[in-house]
Amino acid sequence: MSNDSLSQLLNKAKHFRRDLGNKVHEDIVESIYDDAARIAKRAVDIDNKSISMGLDRAIDRVVTSRLYGFPLMMLLLTLVFWLTISGANVPSSMLATLFLDIIYPGLKSLSESLNISWWLDGLLIDGVYLAVGWVISVMLPPMAIFFPLFTLLEDLGYLPRIAFNLDNMFRKTGAHGKQALSMAMGWGCNAAGVISTRIIDSPRERLIAIITNNFSLCNGRWPTQILVATVFIGGLVPAHFAGVVSAMSVVAIAVLGILLTFLVSWALSRSILRGESSVFNMELPPYRMPHVWQTVYTSIIDRTLPVLWRAILWAVPAGALIWLTSNINIDNISFAEHVILLLDPFGFVIGLNGVILLAYILAIPANEIIVPTILMLTVLSSGIERIGLGAGVMFELDSLDVTLKVFEAGGWTLLTAVNLMLFSLIHNPCSTTIHTIYKETGSVKWTLVSTFLPLLMGFVITFLVAQVWRIIVN
Amino acid sequence: MNIDQNLLQPDKCVTCPSHNSIELMRLGVDMQDWDYVVGLAGNPNTGKSTIFNSLTGLRQHTGNWPGKTVSRMEGGYEYESTRYKVVDLPGAYSLLSTSIDEEIARNFILFGRPDVTVVVVDATRLERNLNLALQILEITDRAVLCLNLMDEANKHGIVIDERCLARDLGIPVVPTVARNQEGLPYLIQTIGDVASGKIKCNPYRSNKKIGEMSVIVKQLTEKLESIYPDLPNHRWLALRLLDGDSDIISALSEGKLQSLANSVK
């Protein structure tokens, strides 16, 4: 093949193209449409007596109506979280009892009888084993309820309706309507959400969707939200309202995420990613009755267990690291405490504390282990070690009261809880997502923007909330 | 369910469970070597991934919304001692547009040269789905039209004359309800027959489409044939050049046409 003949060919095509203009494209498209219509008409016969389209349309009129669409969405989400929160309590405490009351002492006495040295025993059992046990008992039950419920909604055909409801607002912010779909994917996993932005064909709008995907609470962060909401917010109201109120506060955070998505999309498309939003047609698929048990089974196998497995993989080194940093002393206090003390002043300014900030540094690879890490570090630094089992030990928390006591001993207030929920929504993406953003954009610049923009926003927002809160409370 | 049972089950043996359990071996991702490559193409949300899962025994995520699959997924199965590699592609409305998911589908159909392309269409939206099917038929000689979601079509009173459709398109048409595994044995059989050449396709090609441009198209096509004798679809490429398809142009000028097929995964 000679390059000459190729460039000759390309030039020729260019030349013809100039003469013919848009006509070629129109002719091609038109003739395809004509043929398709003709062939379909010959083969298809519609029996007009049948009118079962009616039900789908009737449902859609309500689900996508201007008046009921959004409230209905909030109601459905609240229902999903309420089922998750109230359903997960009992199995969570049963798992905690199994891992921490039954297996843990067994392991301890086994290692004693084998004469394993104290540091190896501590590192493996008090560090790694307890971290893993904690992650499983905190995460497995809610994830085993949440994912099947969410997948059922998805298989039913509800997700495109959410997208349909939000489409208009996304376009008003200057983003692409399909961003509603990648946002919904982000509720499962931000890395998956970032990949799913491939359905958006304009690079400008796709970047907006990628940068803002982090404002979709992902499965690594739902457990944090659910636990903090259950312990603090649910604790503010009478017991029989606790479940609903906690669920509503989680929904409030999720909705705040949606609002921030709009806000940031709007700001981006009016500053560094300026441009018109493109128009597209979204088709609403028919409602399809999901195969319930098959969906439950596959969503547990495909979503719950991989998420749990990832959390366990990260809990192993994190558990070991936490145990080590809490047991290596410098000037009579542990290394972890040095860091916490260092971070504390900054933490205070933004209504958090050094423990939470250190936990977020340790949890960059996986947001899933935030809560176990915070609890462990809190016990360590607040001098209530005797509740647990000593320095660097993740302890039994099968009752929410004990969790609350630990938090309170660590100097937590309602402000800390609210700001933790806010910060969990608004901070840098996890390392997997950052890596995915780099792979999808191929750009260091946009990866950095996607990483640090939410982190900065998180600092600013928690700072403002803390200042206002303190003025009001005092 | 009033699908013509004869069409769904052309041969009692093919649908007999014992026959299938012996003959169909789902190979999952175990694709060391294969005899034929089968591409699954179609509009978004027509059930490609559901068919993919049934064929390979894998559990590629499926969801009731367009845009669920954005990258390509490979798996395999063995039927009558022939090994098939199946490639599940993202949904696309057209081979003319440019979002990345549609590009992945397009590049594979164009340059990945599957032995059989199964075009999965939504039986309730046949006309619009045929737009893509016709474009695919422009660039491949071996295709099967899988008329999926037949249960919904029936529910809505849509009756499709499969034989008329098959005659007009020049390729075999297989009605299925993939969610309930209906029609899949026949699909597997048909894929095999097309791959082995037992069924000869004579795909529909529009001749009027180029109309007054026919001389120009012919010139470009001949030119392309002489430069790239190995490529299967010169006429289509010529039309893409005339349309100013920047991907195709840059692929040609950078000499990457062959590797495009495997580039984006």
Interface residues (C-beta under 8 A of the other chain):
Chain A: M1 S5 L6 S7 Q8 L9 L10 K12 A13 F16 R17 L20 V24 H25 D27 I28 V29 S31 I32 Y33 D35 A36 A37 I39 A40 K41 R42 A43 V44 D45 I46 D47 N48 K49 S50 I51 S52 M53 T151 E154 D155 L156 G157 L159 P160 A163 K178 L181 I195 S196 R198 I199 I200 D201 M282 E283 P285 P286 R288 P290 H291 T298 I301 D302
Chain B: P44 N45 R59 H61 T62 G63 N64 W65 P66 G67 V70 S71 P90 L96 S97 T98 S99 I100 D101 E102 I104 T124 L126 E127 R128 L130 N131 A133 L134 Q135 E152 K155 H156 G157 I158 V159 I160 D161 E162 C164 L165 D168 L169 R179 Y204 S206 K208 K209 I210 G211 M213 I216 Q219 L220 K223 L224 S226 I227 Y228 A238 L239 L241 L242 D243 G244 I249 L252 S253 G255
